Amino acid sequence: MSTPDSPPQGRIAQIRSAYKITKRSDRTIGLRLLAWFLVTGGLVFALGWLLGGSGSLLGIVFMSLLALLTGILAALIVFGRRAEKAAYSQVEGQVGAGAGALGMLKRGWKVDQAVAFTKSQDVVHRVVGPPGIVLVGEGNANRVRNLLTVERKKTARIVGEEVPISTIVVGRDTDKGEVPLPKLVATIRKSKRALKPAQITPIINKLKALDAMRPQAPIPRGPVPTSAKGSRKMMQGR
């Protein structure tokens, strides 16, 4: 039985699973976390000592606890980032990886998976949010670019030319403008704001008419949302 002060078993299992996944691609993760813990905690303790924390036993105990907690927090933040990176590397290049990453866009964003696709499993996902409409393509770069061009024209006819429509190709060839999977969500979030919340709903309603005229494509859900989201929750103590 677990005591009221013990962390939920689900969180412990989550941390253990994330560590195993990270360990596969980062053999030095344990040493990295230990180094961050010791260095950060040591700096905090040293700073407290210099500022007068050594004047009493209570001060030493307080600074020791503060150093311990700060070191643990630093290690958890680093672990969360490394675990998220490892989760992306596990699924990068697989069908549905882009759709899985886009699932991390929550409030203020509307994500529609596989609004356009080919028999070769090239797909285009659509994101509607403050930057306007973002069409995200994954698959063969050349085929995806053609698919994005067609989908962009279809979308513009429905929502009007005044609505900003941008395109992103998921891939590693940054020289050709491709966006790596780990940077996909951040790239979209950092896009220039062009729409107010009140303008987004009418656009979504217009796009529903376009979606009603085409078939749905089943897209596998990759492990990116679960792993990355779990890492972030762990960092935030939730």
TABEL-V406108 format. One record per residue. N is the residue number from 1. RES is the residue in three letters. PHI is phi as a letter, one per 30 degrees, with the letter a starting at -180 (* if undefined). PSI is psi in whole degrees, -180 to 180 (none if undefined). D_FIRST is the distance of its C-alpha to the first C-alpha in whole Angstrom. Layout:
BEGIN
[[N	RES	PHI	PSI	D_FIRST] [N	RES	PHI	PSI	D_FIRST]]
END
This chain:
BEGIN
[[1	MET	*	145	0] [2	SER	c	144	4] [3	THR	d	163	7] [4	PRO	e	-26	10] [5	ASP	d	-11	12] [6	SER	d	145	10] [7	PRO	d	154	12] [8	PRO	e	143	11] [9	GLN	d	-32	10] [10	GLY	d	-38	14] [11	ARG	d	-39	15] [12	ILE	d	-44	14] [13	ALA	d	-37	16] [14	GLN	d	-45	19] [15	ILE	d	-43	20] [16	ARG	d	-44	19] [17	SER	d	-44	21] [18	ALA	d	-37	24] [19	TYR	d	-42	24] [20	LYS	d	-42	25] [21	ILE	d	-43	28] [22	THR	d	-37	29] [23	LYS	d	-30	30] [24	ARG	d	-37	32] [25	SER	c	-11	34] [26	ASP	b	90	34] [27	ARG	d	-21	34] [28	THR	c	13	34] [29	ILE	e	-39	31] [30	GLY	d	-44	29] [31	LEU	d	-37	32] [32	ARG	d	-48	33] [33	LEU	d	-40	30] [34	LEU	d	-42	30] [35	ALA	d	-44	33] [36	TRP	d	-40	33] [37	PHE	d	-49	30] [38	LEU	d	-45	32] [39	VAL	d	-49	35] [40	THR	d	-48	34] [41	GLY	d	-41	32] [42	GLY	d	-41	35] [43	LEU	d	-42	38] [44	VAL	d	-43	36] [45	PHE	d	-43	36] [46	ALA	d	-41	39] [47	LEU	d	-44	40] [48	GLY	d	-38	39] [49	TRP	d	-43	40] [50	LEU	d	-30	44] [51	LEU	d	6	43] [52	GLY	j	11	43] [53	GLY	d	-12	39] [54	SER	d	6	40] [55	GLY	d	-20	42] [56	SER	a	163	39] [57	LEU	d	-40	36] [58	LEU	d	-39	34] [59	GLY	d	-41	36] [60	ILE	d	-43	35] [61	VAL	d	-43	31] [62	PHE	d	-47	31] [63	MET	d	-33	33] [64	SER	d	-44	31] [65	LEU	d	-42	28] [66	LEU	d	-41	30] [67	ALA	d	-41	31] [68	LEU	d	-49	27] [69	LEU	d	-40	26] [70	THR	d	-41	29] [71	GLY	d	-42	29] [72	ILE	d	-43	26] [73	LEU	d	-44	27] [74	ALA	d	-44	30] [75	ALA	d	-39	28] [76	LEU	d	-39	26] [77	ILE	d	-47	29] [78	VAL	d	-43	31] [79	PHE	d	-42	28] [80	GLY	d	-42	28] [81	ARG	d	-42	32] [82	ARG	d	-37	32] [83	ALA	d	-40	29] [84	GLU	d	-43	31] [85	LYS	d	-41	34] [86	ALA	d	-38	33] [87	ALA	d	-42	32] [88	TYR	d	-42	35] [89	SER	d	-28	37] [90	GLN	d	-31	35] [91	VAL	c	-5	36] [92	GLU	e	132	40] [93	GLY	j	-11	43] [94	GLN	d	151	41] [95	VAL	d	130	42] [96	GLY	j	-5	40] [97	ALA	d	-43	38] [98	GLY	d	-41	40] [99	ALA	d	-39	39] [100	GLY	d	-43	36] [101	ALA	d	-41	36] [102	LEU	d	-22	38] [103	GLY	d	-13	35] [104	MET	d	-11	34] [105	LEU	d	118	37] [106	LYS	c	-111	36] [107	ARG	d	130	37] [108	GLY	j	-2	41] [109	TRP	b	142	41] [110	LYS	c	116	42] [111	VAL	c	126	41] [112	ASP	c	119	43] [113	GLN	d	143	42] [114	ALA	h	55	45] [115	VAL	d	-20	48] [116	ALA	b	148	51] [117	PHE	a	165	50] [118	THR	b	169	52] [119	LYS	d	-19	52] [120	SER	d	12	51] [121	GLN	i	29	48] [122	ASP	d	134	49] [123	VAL	b	156	48] [124	VAL	b	125	48] [125	HIS	c	154	46] [126	ARG	b	132	46] [127	VAL	b	128	45] [128	VAL	c	126	46] [129	GLY	a	-163	46] [130	PRO	e	-35	47] [131	PRO	d	-7	50] [132	GLY	j	-135	51] [133	ILE	c	128	50] [134	VAL	c	121	49] [135	LEU	c	123	49] [136	VAL	c	121	47] [137	GLY	c	140	48] [138	GLU	b	144	47] [139	GLY	k	-151	48] [140	ASN	d	125	52] [141	ALA	e	-44	53] [142	ASN	d	-46	57] [143	ARG	d	-39	56] [144	VAL	d	-39	53] [145	ARG	d	-41	56] [146	ASN	d	-41	58] [147	LEU	d	-39	55] [148	LEU	d	-39	54] [149	THR	d	-45	58] [150	VAL	d	-46	59] [151	GLU	d	-34	55] [152	ARG	d	-42	56] [153	LYS	d	-42	60] [154	LYS	d	-45	58] [155	THR	d	-42	56] [156	ALA	d	-35	59] [157	ARG	d	-30	61] [158	ILE	d	-46	58] [159	VAL	c	-16	57] [160	GLY	j	153	60] [161	GLU	d	-18	61] [162	GLU	d	-15	60] [163	VAL	d	124	57] [164	PRO	d	131	56] [165	ILE	b	119	54] [166	SER	c	162	53] [167	THR	b	148	52] [168	ILE	b	134	50] [169	VAL	c	122	50] [170	VAL	d	125	46] [171	GLY	l	177	47] [172	ARG	c	-11	48] [173	ASP	d	81	52] [174	THR	d	-24	52] [175	ASP	d	-26	55] [176	LYS	c	14	56] [177	GLY	i	9	54] [178	GLU	d	152	51] [179	VAL	c	121	47] [180	PRO	d	147	44] [181	LEU	e	-44	41] [182	PRO	d	-21	39] [183	LYS	c	2	42] [184	LEU	d	-55	42] [185	VAL	d	-43	40] [186	ALA	d	-38	41] [187	THR	d	-43	45] [188	ILE	d	-44	45] [189	ARG	d	-31	43] [190	LYS	d	-3	46] [191	SER	d	149	48] [192	LYS	d	132	51] [193	ARG	d	132	50] [194	ALA	b	-18	53] [195	LEU	b	147	52] [196	LYS	c	157	50] [197	PRO	e	-38	48] [198	ALA	d	-21	50] [199	GLN	d	-18	52] [200	ILE	d	-42	49] [201	THR	e	-47	49] [202	PRO	e	-35	52] [203	ILE	d	-43	52] [204	ILE	d	-41	49] [205	ASN	d	-38	51] [206	LYS	d	-39	54] [207	LEU	d	-25	52] [208	LYS	d	-35	50] [209	ALA	d	-39	54] [210	LEU	d	-42	54] [211	ASP	d	-29	51] [212	ALA	d	-17	52] [213	MET	c	5	55] [214	ARG	b	158	53] [215	PRO	d	162	50] [216	GLN	c	142	47] [217	ALA	c	123	46] [218	PRO	d	121	42] [219	ILE	c	125	41] [220	PRO	d	141	38] [221	ARG	c	117	35] [222	GLY	d	172	34] [223	PRO	d	3	31] [224	VAL	e	-50	32] [225	PRO	e	-43	31] [226	THR	d	-48	27] [227	SER	d	-48	27] [228	ALA	d	-43	29] [229	LYS	d	-39	28] [230	GLY	d	-38	24] [231	SER	d	-42	26] [232	ARG	d	-39	27] [233	LYS	d	-39	24] [234	MET	d	-39	22] [235	MET	d	-36	26] [236	GLN	d	-3	25] [237	GLY	i	26	22] [238	ARG	c	none	21]]
END
